[in-house]
């Protein structure tokens, strides 16, 4: 998935909606109905490089989805659904995951990742 596609997919999950009030393609406007912000693509949160933006995005996940995301981040997903014990290196990988890694895991968790 291209970085732009990732940012758009995450933004949409977080409530941003594409609108074109002045039909200014190729750079249409995006609105956030919660904050009433109006932005162009470049002003959308930079989820792939900003841990704070990803932290805000992750708030939309349920506890189960957060668990799945953690499993994707450490590349450990057990099909049985049992509670696996993470090793020390896996916990470190989870805690130190970059924004881009969290973004990919977020999108995979929500089945929005495309190859």
C-alpha positions in Angstrom: 0.0 0.0 0.0 1.4 3.4 -0.9 1.9 5.9 2.0 -0.8 8.2 0.6 -3.3 5.3 0.6 -2.4 4.4 4.1 -2.9 8.0 5.4 -6.2 8.3 3.6 -7.5 4.9 4.9 -6.6 5.8 8.5 -8.0 9.3 8.2 -11.3 7.8 7.0 -11.4 5.4 9.9 -10.9 8.4 12.2 -13.8 10.3 10.7 -12.2 12.4 8.0 -14.4 12.7 4.9 -13.4 13.6 1.4 -15.3 16.6 0.0 -14.7 18.9 -2.9 -16.4 22.2 -2.2 -14.5 24.0 -4.9 -13.7 20.9 -7.0 -9.9 21.6 -6.6 -8.7 18.3 -7.9 -6.1 16.8 -7.6 -6.0 18.3 -4.1 -9.5 18.1 -2.8 -10.5 19.1 0.7 -11.1 16.8 3.6 -13.4 17.6 6.6 -13.5 16.2 10.1 -17.1 16.3 11.3 -16.0 16.1 14.9 -13.6 19.0 15.0 -15.2 20.8 11.9 -11.7 21.1 10.4 -11.3 21.6 6.7 -7.9 20.5 5.3 -6.1 19.5 2.2 -4.4 16.1 2.0 -1.0 17.5 3.1 -2.6 18.8 6.4 -4.2 15.5 7.3 -2.5 13.8 10.3 0.8 12.2 9.2 0.0 8.8 10.7 3.1 7.2 9.2 5.6 9.5 10.8 3.9 10.9 13.9 3.4 8.6 16.9 1.0 11.1 18.5 -1.2 10.9 15.4 -1.1 7.1 15.5 -1.9 7.2 19.2 -5.0 9.2 18.4 -6.0 6.9 15.6 -5.6 3.8 17.8 -8.3 5.2 20.2 -10.9 4.0 17.7 -9.9 0.4 18.1 -11.7 -1.9 20.5 -9.7 -3.9 23.1 -9.9 -6.9 20.9 -8.6 -4.9 17.9 -5.8 -3.5 20.0 -4.8 -7.0 20.9 -4.8 -8.0 17.2 -2.7 -4.9 16.4 -0.2 -5.9 19.0 0.0 -9.3 17.6 0.7 -7.9 14.1 3.3 -5.6 15.5 5.3 -8.4 17.0 4.5 -10.7 14.1 2.9 -13.1 16.5 -0.7 -14.1 15.9 -1.9 -17.3 17.4 -4.9 -18.9 15.7 -6.3 -20.6 18.8 -7.0 -17.2 20.4 -5.3 -18.3 23.6 -3.5 -15.6 25.5 0.2 -16.0 24.4 3.0 -14.8 26.6 5.2 -12.4 24.8 8.9 -12.8 25.1 11.1 -9.9 26.2 12.2 -9.1 22.7 8.5 -9.1 21.5 7.5 -6.7 24.2 10.4 -4.4 23.3 9.3 -4.6 19.6 5.8 -3.6 20.6 6.9 -0.7 22.8 9.3 0.7 20.3 7.3 0.2 17.1 7.6 3.1 14.7 4.6 5.1 13.6 4.7 3.4 10.1 4.7 -0.1 11.7 1.8 0.9 13.9 0.0 2.2 10.9 0.4 -1.0 8.9 -0.7 -3.1 11.9 -3.7 -0.8 12.4 -4.8 -1.2 8.8 -4.2 -5.0 8.8 -6.2 -5.3 12.0 -9.2 -3.6 10.3 -8.7 -5.6 7.1 -7.9 -2.4 5.1 -4.4 -3.3 4.1 -3.9 -4.0 0.4 -0.8 -5.3 -1.3 
